Protein backbone atom coordinates (compact mmCIF):
# COMPACT_ATOMS: atom_id res chain seq x y z
CA UNK A 1 0.00 0.00 0.00
CA UNK A 2 1.37 3.40 -1.01
CA UNK A 3 0.12 6.69 0.41
CA UNK A 4 -0.16 9.46 -2.18
CA UNK A 5 -0.50 13.10 -1.19
CA UNK A 6 -1.84 14.71 -4.34
CA UNK A 7 -1.38 18.48 -4.32
CA UNK A 8 -3.04 21.02 -6.58
CA UNK A 9 -0.85 23.94 -7.69
CA UNK A 10 -1.35 27.40 -6.20
CA UNK A 11 -3.84 29.91 -7.56
CA UNK A 12 -3.06 31.19 -11.07
CA UNK A 13 -4.06 34.23 -13.08
CA UNK A 14 -6.28 32.14 -15.34
CA UNK A 15 -7.94 30.53 -12.32
CA UNK A 16 -9.08 33.98 -11.26
CA UNK A 17 -10.28 34.75 -14.81
CA UNK A 18 -12.05 31.36 -15.12
CA UNK A 19 -10.01 30.44 -18.20
CA UNK A 20 -9.39 26.91 -19.40
CA UNK A 21 -5.72 26.38 -18.60
CA UNK A 22 -5.08 22.86 -19.83
CA UNK A 23 -1.44 22.56 -20.87
CA UNK A 24 -0.85 26.24 -21.55
CA UNK A 25 1.05 28.31 -19.00
CA UNK A 26 -0.65 30.66 -16.59
CA UNK A 27 1.50 32.22 -13.85
CA UNK A 28 0.86 31.88 -10.16
CA UNK A 29 -0.69 34.98 -8.62
CA UNK A 30 0.80 36.60 -5.52
CA UNK A 31 -1.73 34.62 -3.51
CA UNK A 32 -0.71 31.46 -5.38
CA UNK A 33 2.95 31.99 -4.47
CA UNK A 34 1.95 32.56 -0.85
CA UNK A 35 -0.12 29.37 -0.92
CA UNK A 36 2.87 27.44 -2.28
CA UNK A 37 5.04 28.70 0.58
CA UNK A 38 2.41 27.61 3.10
CA UNK A 39 2.41 24.18 1.49
CA UNK A 40 6.14 23.97 2.10
CA UNK A 41 5.69 24.85 5.75
CA UNK A 42 2.92 22.26 6.12
CA UNK A 43 4.94 19.49 4.54
CA UNK A 44 7.97 20.11 6.72
CA UNK A 45 6.14 18.10 9.38
CA UNK A 46 4.83 15.42 7.03
CA UNK A 47 7.40 12.72 6.20
CA UNK A 48 7.40 11.54 2.58
CA UNK A 49 9.87 9.63 0.46
CA UNK A 50 9.78 11.51 -2.84
CA UNK A 51 8.43 14.70 -4.42
CA UNK A 52 6.99 14.43 -7.93
CA UNK A 53 5.66 17.26 -10.08
CA UNK A 54 3.98 17.93 -13.37
CA UNK A 55 6.45 19.73 -15.60
CA UNK A 56 3.99 22.56 -16.35
CA UNK A 57 5.31 25.82 -14.82
CA UNK A 58 2.44 26.47 -12.39
CA UNK A 59 2.90 23.05 -10.80
CA UNK A 60 6.71 23.13 -10.98
CA UNK A 61 6.88 26.50 -9.21
CA UNK A 62 4.56 25.20 -6.50
CA UNK A 63 6.79 22.14 -6.11
CA UNK A 64 9.89 24.34 -5.87
CA UNK A 65 8.46 26.11 -2.82
CA UNK A 66 7.84 22.72 -1.21
CA UNK A 67 11.35 21.53 -2.10
CA UNK A 68 12.87 24.69 -0.63
CA UNK A 69 11.18 23.91 2.69
CA UNK A 70 11.62 20.13 2.84
CA UNK A 71 14.92 19.55 1.03
CA UNK A 72 13.47 17.03 -1.43
CA UNK A 73 14.63 16.88 -5.03
CA UNK A 74 11.83 17.39 -7.55
CA UNK A 75 11.18 14.58 -10.00
CA UNK A 76 9.43 15.95 -13.11
CA UNK A 77 6.88 13.76 -14.84
CA UNK A 78 5.02 14.99 -17.94
CA UNK A 79 2.36 12.32 -17.39
CA UNK A 80 1.11 14.43 -14.46
CA UNK A 81 0.11 17.33 -16.74
CA UNK A 82 -3.41 18.72 -16.84
CA UNK A 83 -5.80 17.43 -19.47
CA UNK A 84 -5.23 18.95 -22.91
CA UNK A 85 -8.25 20.98 -23.98
CA UNK A 86 -7.15 21.58 -27.57
CA UNK A 87 -8.64 24.63 -29.28
CA UNK A 88 -10.38 25.73 -26.07
CA UNK A 89 -7.23 26.32 -24.04
CA UNK A 90 -6.92 29.89 -22.79
CA UNK A 91 -10.63 30.64 -23.25
CA UNK A 92 -13.47 31.39 -20.85
CA UNK A 93 -16.65 29.38 -21.24
CA UNK A 94 -18.34 32.26 -23.04
CA UNK A 95 -15.41 32.46 -25.46
CA UNK A 96 -15.48 28.71 -26.01
CA UNK A 97 -19.16 28.80 -26.96
CA UNK A 98 -18.63 31.78 -29.24
CA UNK A 99 -15.66 30.08 -30.90
CA UNK A 100 -17.70 27.01 -31.89
CA UNK A 101 -21.11 26.37 -30.34
CA UNK A 102 -21.34 22.81 -31.69
CA UNK A 103 -17.95 21.74 -30.31
CA UNK A 104 -18.76 23.46 -27.03
CA UNK A 105 -22.06 21.60 -26.73
CA UNK A 106 -20.36 18.26 -27.34
CA UNK A 107 -17.69 19.17 -24.79
CA UNK A 108 -20.32 20.09 -22.20
CA UNK A 109 -22.17 16.81 -22.79
CA UNK A 110 -19.35 15.06 -20.87
CA UNK A 111 -19.12 12.24 -23.42
CA UNK A 112 -16.13 10.24 -22.11
CA UNK A 113 -14.94 9.45 -25.63
CA UNK A 114 -15.21 12.94 -27.12
CA UNK A 115 -12.01 14.95 -27.54
CA UNK A 116 -12.10 18.65 -28.42
CA UNK A 117 -10.01 19.14 -31.60
CA UNK A 118 -6.37 18.99 -30.59
CA UNK A 119 -7.19 17.79 -27.08
CA UNK A 120 -7.75 14.67 -24.98
CA UNK A 121 -10.97 12.82 -24.28
CA UNK A 122 -12.01 12.31 -20.64
CA UNK A 123 -11.48 8.56 -21.05
CA UNK A 124 -8.01 8.95 -22.55
CA UNK A 125 -6.99 11.47 -19.90
CA UNK A 126 -8.29 9.28 -17.07
CA UNK A 127 -6.33 6.32 -18.40
CA UNK A 128 -3.15 8.43 -18.59
CA UNK A 129 -3.49 9.71 -15.04
CA UNK A 130 -4.39 6.39 -13.49
CA UNK A 131 -1.52 4.56 -15.20
CA UNK A 132 0.99 7.22 -14.15
CA UNK A 133 -0.12 7.33 -10.52
CA UNK A 134 -0.27 3.55 -10.20
CA UNK A 135 3.24 3.28 -11.64
CA UNK A 136 4.53 5.81 -9.09
CA UNK A 137 2.72 3.95 -6.32
CA UNK A 138 4.34 0.67 -7.37
CA UNK A 139 7.74 2.37 -7.48
CA UNK A 140 7.29 3.48 -3.86
CA UNK A 141 5.41 0.52 -2.41
CA UNK A 142 4.86 0.91 1.31
CA UNK A 143 5.95 4.56 1.32
CA UNK A 144 4.32 7.98 1.20
CA UNK A 145 4.96 10.29 -1.76
CA UNK A 146 3.92 13.85 -2.58
CA UNK A 147 2.72 14.67 -6.10
CA UNK A 148 2.20 18.27 -7.26
CA UNK A 149 -0.24 18.31 -10.12
CA UNK A 150 -3.51 19.74 -11.45
CA UNK A 151 -7.21 19.81 -10.70
CA UNK A 152 -8.35 17.14 -13.10
CA UNK A 153 -5.54 14.78 -12.14
CA UNK A 154 -7.00 14.99 -8.63
CA UNK A 155 -10.41 14.39 -10.20
CA UNK A 156 -9.08 11.23 -11.88
CA UNK A 157 -7.78 9.90 -8.57
CA UNK A 158 -11.09 10.70 -6.90
CA UNK A 159 -12.94 8.73 -9.59
CA UNK A 160 -10.51 5.81 -9.32
CA UNK A 161 -11.14 5.63 -5.58
CA UNK A 162 -14.89 6.24 -5.60
CA UNK A 163 -15.94 4.56 -8.84
CA UNK A 164 -17.65 7.77 -9.98
CA UNK A 165 -18.36 7.61 -13.72
CA UNK A 166 -16.62 10.07 -16.03
CA UNK A 167 -19.90 11.53 -17.27
CA UNK A 168 -21.09 12.34 -13.73
CA UNK A 169 -20.24 15.69 -12.13
CA UNK A 170 -17.83 15.43 -9.22
CA UNK A 171 -19.61 16.38 -5.95
CA UNK A 172 -16.55 17.95 -4.27
CA UNK A 173 -14.61 21.13 -5.25
CA UNK A 174 -11.05 21.57 -6.43
CA UNK A 175 -9.04 23.57 -3.91
CA UNK A 176 -5.82 25.35 -4.87
CA UNK A 177 -2.72 24.33 -2.90
CA UNK A 178 -4.67 21.60 -1.10
CA UNK A 179 -3.53 18.18 0.07
CA UNK A 180 -5.66 15.27 -1.15
CA UNK A 181 -4.93 11.91 0.44
CA UNK A 182 -5.15 8.56 -1.34
CA UNK A 183 -3.90 5.03 -0.88
CA UNK A 184 -3.08 2.76 -3.81
CA UNK A 185 -2.21 -0.92 -3.84
CA UNK A 186 -1.91 -2.15 -7.39
CA UNK A 187 -5.19 -1.17 -9.02
CA UNK A 188 -7.03 -0.82 -5.71
CA UNK A 189 -7.66 2.77 -4.61
CA UNK A 190 -9.07 4.37 -1.48
CA UNK A 191 -9.50 8.02 -0.57
CA UNK A 192 -8.72 9.86 2.63
CA UNK A 193 -9.18 13.54 3.31
CA UNK A 194 -10.06 15.71 0.28
CA UNK A 195 -9.25 19.40 -0.14
CA UNK A 196 -7.15 19.62 3.02
CA UNK A 197 -6.14 23.30 3.19
CA UNK A 198 -5.72 23.83 6.93
CA UNK A 199 -2.31 25.39 6.25
CA UNK A 200 -3.96 28.26 4.35
CA UNK A 201 -6.40 29.43 7.01
CA UNK A 202 -9.94 30.59 6.29
CA UNK A 203 -8.82 33.63 4.29
CA UNK A 204 -6.23 31.90 2.15
CA UNK A 205 -8.36 29.26 0.43
CA UNK A 206 -9.34 29.62 -3.22
CA UNK A 207 -11.68 27.16 -4.89
CA UNK A 208 -12.07 26.96 -8.66
CA UNK A 209 -13.93 23.81 -9.62
CA UNK A 210 -16.13 24.95 -12.48
CA UNK A 211 -13.83 23.99 -15.37
CA UNK A 212 -11.21 26.70 -14.82
CA UNK A 213 -8.47 24.14 -14.31
Secondary structure, DSSP 8 states (H G I E B T S, - for coil): -EEEEEEE---BHHHHTT---TTS---B-HHHHHHHHHHHHHHTTS--SEEEE-SSHHHHHHHHHHHHHH---EEE-GGGS----GGGTT--HHHHHHH-HHHHHHHHTT-TT---TTS--HHHHHHHHHHHHHHHHHHTTTSEEEEEE-HHHHHHHHHHHH---TTS--SS--BTT-EEEEEEETTEEEE---SB-GGG-TTS--B--SS--
